[in-house]
Amino acid sequence: MSVESREARQPWILLSPALTAIILLLFVPLGFIVVYSFWLRTATGADQAGFFLDNWQEALTDSFYRDILLNTLKIAGITTIVCALMGYPAAYFIARSRGNKAILLLLLMLPFWISYIIRTMSWINILGVSGALNSVLIGVGIIDEPIQMLYNETTVILGLVHFLLPFMILNVFVSLDGIDETLEDAANSLGATRWQAFTEVTLPLSLPGLAAGGLLCFVLGAGTYITPLVLGGPTDAMFANLVFEAIITQLNWPLGSALSLMLLAVLGALVLIYNRYLGMAQLMKGLG
Amino acid sequence: MDNTKRYGRLLERYRNGDMERRKFLGLIGAAGLAYGVQTPFAKFAHAQDVKEVRFDGWGGVVSEAFREYAFDPFTEKTGVTVVDGTFGGGDEYLSRVKASQPGEYNIAHLSGVFDYARYHGLGLTSELNEDNIPNLQYVIPKLNDVFRKITDGKLSCVPYDYGTTGLAYNRKHISDEEMKEKGAKILIDDAYKGKIGGWADWRTRMWYAALQTGQDPNGATDVDAMWDAVRAHRDLALKYWTSGAELMSLLAEEEIYVTEGWSGRIYALQEQGHDIGYMDPPNGFGWQECLFVIKGSPMEACEELLNFMLAPETSIAVAEGQNYPPALDPTKVDLGDKIPTLPAFDPTGTLSGLTFADPEYWNGHEADWSKMFGRVQKGY
């Protein structure tokens, strides 16, 4: 065997455990879901194997699914914008801080030590009728009766921001941390104000990080299921809740498979567009 | 055909001259090799050598009662460990069972005869050997009969308790008189907009919609009117709850003032000191729960556990813990002091005062109504 061919094989040998895991844990189950999406649910709840287009026809033509999908994308979009607006200043502060950067990053990671469900449910104790916020407002005499703050679209977005903000901050931080600070000094020495130096130099250079954080927040937000279930009202469902209902409540695995593939296709298309114009390298840095 | 018979046939063929000596010895050798190879793994298939049985139930105070009064004493007595899991609803659990391997799930605390019928429809029923469950004699006969009707006179479960999904209300804000006057219609009363709750379960929603529109829950004809009632409730509701724990939390925290609720959970809230009232409106939703053995389970171990759980002392202790009356016939067994005070308790043992869901009617609408409710729930 020549040196060239041995060198060509080496990466594949090193990658084989990861590739095996990805094939077995991602592509094979995905293949099952694709097959399932063409089956039918019978009246008893059992599945009828075969090649039927009914589920796809229903998923693609029924306005109910389209509306919920659009609402899901809207909620994910708002969440992403809020995360960007809140996350950028925080990331800038961490990136420009001297000495205590490690502590600040550790604090940023702290929420990940607590279960996502617990973090989501904590809002009930904060915003509930007998929660902390209402108690304080009543205690200081601002209100007489507790305000109903929970179980609406706003609290769903709030819960999502709480969950996704660290992802945004980390991505923006990685981007800002890689920018040479002397560039801002150079801009200042050339007559730019601090604000101009930020908007003309730092912000454009950090946009890839912002875009990577935005993509992560959007994809994770659009695929969420727990937050609308815990913090949403009767009509605040997102697309993942439809998948849950089809599979669990209606025992309609074939339709649930078609719906989950539909969501995957929409979010996959977004990732492909992102990759086409911005590349995945920044995202990898942020995740790393 | 067992192995002894196979070897006997092989020997007969050899003796008749139909097989060469070398081939005969080769086949015997191969059989011996195969036996040697499978022996280390055979222990996993020994039904009699069961060390563990899995039980799935509703969690919360119900699971705590099962653990304390039934599972731990059973393990102490038999050495068989009971691993208990929980679920938030029958649909969710059925989906898990459907995705599992035979034997992975063993016994489930199922609610309603309609669930039993669904499991039977999916081929998940087993056949209990009733000789191994002598305590079945104490059970109210009517509770057994409805299950037998579905599985051709056999049983795949034992009835265990019963209760109702009635109306729970906060007495600070709603009086007993108002509840009596409005009944099920209080759930669609504008006066309590934003303070109404409801279970995110299509059966319960449609049952109460039937009551709100003055129809028979087991034979409603004006389904459109029922959907309108479900929509009216949705628009007034603060939240659909999805578990008993969430129900209790919403009422206890006064997020909601009125909802339908499970009798045992509401009793538990009352025991905790919350001023929560409970009433079953006329034709309120009655249900009976059973301990269902899923096909592929270790039958003898499961039957032993069921018999242990049906023993009056266990059954009464569990009932007092979970606040649902046991399936034991009060005319045959002395149920003590607490059980007669529980909501839905029937001292006659006939259960004639409760309205149960007709499995044929409800399962016949299951596919359409569960899907439709998914839409109505989201504003459609």
Contacts between the chains, C-beta under 8 A, distances in Angstrom:
chain1	res1	chain2	res2	distance
A	41	B	367	7.4
A	43	B	367	5.8
A	44	B	118	7.3
A	44	B	121	3.8
A	44	B	122	6.0
A	45	B	94	7.3
A	45	B	98	7.7
A	45	B	118	6.3
A	45	B	121	6.8
A	45	B	122	5.7
A	45	B	366	7.8
A	45	B	367	8.0
A	46	B	121	7.6
A	46	B	122	5.7
A	46	B	123	7.8
A	64	B	375	5.6
A	64	B	378	7.9
A	64	B	380	6.0
A	68	B	378	6.6
A	124	B	249	7.7
A	124	B	253	8.0
A	128	B	253	5.6
A	128	B	255	6.2
A	129	B	253	6.3
A	129	B	254	5.6
A	129	B	255	5.2
A	130	B	253	5.1
A	130	B	254	6.2
A	148	B	194	5.8
A	148	B	238	7.2
A	150	B	238	8.0
A	150	B	239	8.0
A	150	B	255	7.1
A	151	B	238	5.5
A	151	B	239	4.8
A	229	B	242	7.0
A	233	B	237	7.8
A	233	B	238	6.7
A	233	B	239	6.1
A	234	B	234	4.9
A	234	B	237	5.3
A	234	B	239	6.8
A	234	B	240	5.4
A	234	B	377	6.1
A	234	B	378	7.7
A	234	B	379	7.9
A	235	B	234	7.2
A	235	B	377	7.5
A	235	B	378	5.5
A	235	B	379	4.0
A	237	B	377	7.3
A	237	B	378	4.7
A	242	B	374	7.2
A	245	B	374	4.8
A	246	B	374	7.8
A	247	B	95	6.1
A	248	B	91	5.8
A	248	B	92	4.8
A	248	B	95	4.7
A	249	B	89	7.8
A	249	B	91	4.7
A	249	B	92	7.5
A	249	B	202	7.5
A	249	B	370	5.7
A	249	B	374	6.8
A	250	B	91	7.7
A	250	B	367	7.3
A	250	B	370	4.8
A	250	B	371	5.6
A	250	B	374	6.9
A	251	B	91	6.7
A	251	B	94	6.3
A	251	B	95	5.9
A	251	B	98	7.0
A	252	B	371	7.5
A	253	B	98	7.8
